[in-house]
Amino acid sequence: MLTFASLGIVCATFFLSCETNNQAAEEQLDSAIATPAKIISNAQAATLFNNDQRTRLSQIGKANTRFEDKVIHFDLTTLENYINRLEILATSKNIPITGASFVFGADEKGQRTVFLMPATRNADLDYQESFTIENGQFLTFKHVDPSLQPQIQSQNDENLILSPNGYVSFNEAVTQFNNYQSQYIQPFAKKVTKDYYTKAVWYSLEEFKEYFSYLKKKSSQYNLAITGVDVFFGVYDNDSSLELKSNAQTLFLSASTTQQTIVNTEGKPLQHLSKEDLLSKNYDSTDESLTFNMGQLSPPPPHYCYDKNGEWGPCED
């Protein structure tokens, strides 16, 4: 009996050890899967943020834009519900929704903003084209064009265009889009000639879901009380190896609490990080970062670009 009892203790110890090892392995695997590929380091986020101030706002007479006016806040639960809604819409109406785009806009005061729209791939022009549905009509939102025309009648009956302040209609989105063109694209285009000027950033539905899950997991793990996602404009370095992204406008996403934007699991605010030494090794890792970037920029249709005067039209050979 003593022998069997001893054997039982050995077996129990063995299985407990195996279970512990398996649990550790599963936690390690879970951690690797839960970290989205497009998470960027805090140093990268601060660089994008500072580049936007230096190469965009300062260039077009908006250098005094307050930090508070650079934050575009979305409620996390609202974003999750929106992405779920798009998945349901894709199935119910048989629409090949590929993801959603943050389309650039400006309000009546000239402050930059973004709004979310569902997207489907335009195979002819090879880009992710935004759309909405109003009054039973499928309306494309061609953000590769310099300006858009409002509809005769427009109402947000399907709630497919999500702004920071709630759902807006096609015409309301068009107004914001055209404001951004006149107040941010045209002044910059007269100073810097580029093949295109970004006006939307696209992410797949799966990328949105992965990022939201990641934030909730980190919020629980580090007791961060994350309640939202803050969107910031950024600019890539003027590096030829980045090709089309070189000196291009982009967006990056950060976690937010009810009080401030935080960029890592220590609760470090972006506003503080952007003033520190970006070469610090402490901020050059993505391990504990909460910032998300590398979205797909929307270039113009082939053979169309801006000329040296900032005018849109056929590119010269």
N, C-alpha and C positions, 0 to 999 in steps of 0.2 A: 504494500500500500504506500509505503514511504517512497519507494522508487517511482511509482506512478505519479505520486504527488509532486515529486521533484521534477519529473518529466513535464507535468502540467505547468509548473512554474516556468520552466525553460521555454516551453511552447508559447505560453502567454507572453513572456518577455520577447520572444522572437517575433511574434505577430504584432506586438505593440510597436517594436522597432520598425518593422516593415511598414506598418500603418503610418508611423511618424515620418518615415522617409518618403512614402508616397504622397503624404499630405504636403510635405515641403516641396516636392517636385511639382505637384499640381498648383501650389501657390505661385511657384516660380513661373510656370507656364502661363497661368492666368494673368500674372503681372505683365508678361511679355506681350500677350495677345491684347490686353486692355490698353496698351500705350499706342495711340494712333501714330502712323508713320509720318504724319505732317506736323507733329509737335516740334516746335523750334526752341532753341535755347533762349534764356532771358537776354543774353547779350545780342542775339540776332533780333529779338523784338525791339530792344532799345535802339539798335542801329536803324531799323526800319522807321521807327518813330522819329528819330532825330533827322534822318534823311528827308522825311516828309517836311519837317520844319525848314530845313536848310535849302532844299532844292525845289520846293513847291510853294509853300506859304510865303516864304521870304521873297521869292521871285515875283510874286504877283500882288505885292502890297498887303499881305495878310499876316505879316510876321507877328503881330500882336495878338493873334488868336489865343484865347485862354485855354489852359489845359482842360477845364471843364467843358469847353465847347468842342473838344476833340473826341469826347467819349460818346459813342452811340450805343445806348443800352437796350438790350432785349431781355425779357424775362425767360428764364430757362424752361419752365414748364410750358409757356406759350410756344417756344421754339419746338419743343418735343411734340406738342400737339399738332403743330403746323406740318412737320415732316411726316407724322403719322397720317395726317389728312391727305397729303400728296400721294402717299402709298395707296390709300384707299381709292383716291380719284383715279390713279393709274389703272387699277383693277376694274373699277366700276364702269369707267368710260373707255377702257381699252386705249389709253394714251401712253405712249412709250416715254414716260417721264424719267429722265436720266439723273436729275438732281435739282438743285435750286441755285439761283444766282443772287448775290448781293449786287444790286444795281445802284450806281452812284447817283445822288441827287443833292439838291440844295433847297432849303426852305425859303420863305418869303423874305427872311432877314439875311439871306446869303450864307447861312451856316450849313456846312456839309452834313449830309445824312446818307443813309442807305435804306433800301427796301428790298425785301425778299420776293422773288418770283419763281414759279416752277419753270423748268427748262426741258427742252427736248432737242436732240441733235439735228441741226440743219445739214444734211449730207451735201447739198449743192454748194453751200458756202463754207462747210467744214468748221462750224463753231456751234456752241451751245446756245440755242435761241430761246429767249424767255417768252412766256405767253400767259394769258389769263383767259377766263371765260366770263362773259357778261351777257345777260339777256339771251342765254343759250347759244351765243356766238363765240367761236374760237378766235381770239385776237392775238396776233404775234406782236411782240414788243422788241423791235429791231434796234437794240442798243449799240449796234455797230454804225448806225446812221448818226449824222451830226445833230439832228433834231427830229422830233416826232410830231405828228398832227393828232390833235384830240378827236375823239369820236363825237358825233352829233349828240348822242345820248350815252351816258356812262354812269354805272352804279355798281358798287361792290357787292352784288347779290350772291356771288359764289365765294367771296372772301379768300381770294388767292394771292393778293398782293399785301404782304405784311410789312408795315412800317413800325418804327419804335413806339409810335403812339396808337397802334391798332391797325385795322385793315383799311386800305384806301382803294379808290376806284382807278380804272385805267387812266382817266383824264387827270386825276390828282397825281398819279405817278409820272405822267407825261410832263406836267408842269414842273415837278421837281427835277426830272431828267434834263429838261431844256434849261432850267436855271443853272444846273451844274455845268452844262456846256458853255453857257455865256459867261459865267463867273469864274470858272476854274480851267476849262480846257482852252478856250480862245485866247485869254491873256497869256497863258503859258506857251501855246503854240506859236505865238508871234515872237517869242524869245528863243525857243528850242524846237528845231524841226525834227520830228520823229516820224517813223512810218505809221505809227498809230498811237493813240492815247487811250489807255485803259479806262473803261467806264462800267465794267462789271467783272466780278470774280465768282467763278462757279465751283461748287463742291458736289460730289455725288451724295445721294441720300444715305448711303452706307457710311460715308465719311462723317456726315453730320451726326448720325446715330452713335458712331464710335466715340466721337468727341464728347457728346453729352454724357454717355455712360462713363467715360474716363473722368469727367469733372465730378460726377456724383460719387464715384468710387473714392477719388482723392478727398472730396469734401468729408465723407464719412470717416476715412482713414485718419485724416489729420484735423478733424473737427474745425473745418474752415467755414461752414455755413454759406456755401456757394449758392446763390439764388438766381444768378443771371449770367449772360455772356455780353461782354463789351467789345464793340467793333471799333478798330482804329485804322485810319489810313496810314500807309507806309510807302516807302520807295526803296527799291533795290539799289545796291551799289552800282556805280557806273563802271561795270566790269564786262568787257567784251565776251568773256567766257560764258556769261549768262545769256548771251544771244538776245532773243526778243525781250527777255526780262531785264536787260541792262537798263538802268535808270528808268524803270517802268513803275508806274503807280500800282499799288496792290493794297490788300487789306490783311490784317491779322486779328485774330480773336483771342480774347483773354477772359479768364473767369472773373466774376465780380460778386461781392457781398452786397448787403444793403447800403454799405458805406463807401466802398472804394473798389477799384480794379486791383486784382492781385495776380501776379505772374508766376508764382511758384508756391510750393507747399509750405514754405515758411510764412506765407502771407505777405510777401514783399510787394509793395505797391509799384506799379509801372512808373509813376511820377517820380519816385525816389530813385529807382534803378536807372532811369535815363540820364541822371546827373552824375552817375558814378563812373569809375574806370571800367570801360567795356572790355578791356583786355584781362580783367580779373578772371582767374580760372574758376572762381566760385560760381560764375554766371555763364560759363561756356558749355554747360552740359544740359542735355534734355531730360535727364533722369527725373527731376522733380519739377519740371516746367509745366505750366498750365496754359501756355500760349500756342496757337495753332495757325499755320500759314500754308504756303505752297499751293494755293488754289489755282485753278486754271484761268488765266487771263483771256479776255475775249478780244481777239484781233479783228480787223475789218475784213470785209469780203476781199478775195484776191483781186489785184489790179486796181484797187482804190486806196488812196492815202491822202494825207494833208500836204499841201505844197508849202513853200517858204513863207507865204503870207497867212498860213493857218486856214486856207480854204480847202474844202473837201471835194475830191473829184478823181478822175482817172489818173493813175500815176504816169509820169513821163518815162519814156523808154530811155 
